[in-house]
Amino acid sequence: MRSQLNNTVLVFKTSVENKEEISRLQPILNTVMTKNDFWNFDLEDCDNILRIETNHLKPESVLGLLGMHGFYCEELR
């Protein structure tokens, strides 16, 4: 069970379209996560949502990370 104390939920619209792309991003996303962070994609949503629960990541870091690997990413507020 993950701890949600002091976690912020970040939500992003992305260009990630399938499980293969998620598999490519998994090790990249995991390198910036701490043990209490959690992320997942909702590919059933029309915006291919990336949801991150974190107590330390900033939206700009996520935007840069996905962009560096060729994916569109936009924070939803």
Summary of the structure (lengths in Angstrom):
residues: 77
radius of gyration: 11.7
end to end distance: 26.4
largest distance: 32.3
contacts: 196
relative contact order: 0.32
helix: 30%
strand: 29%
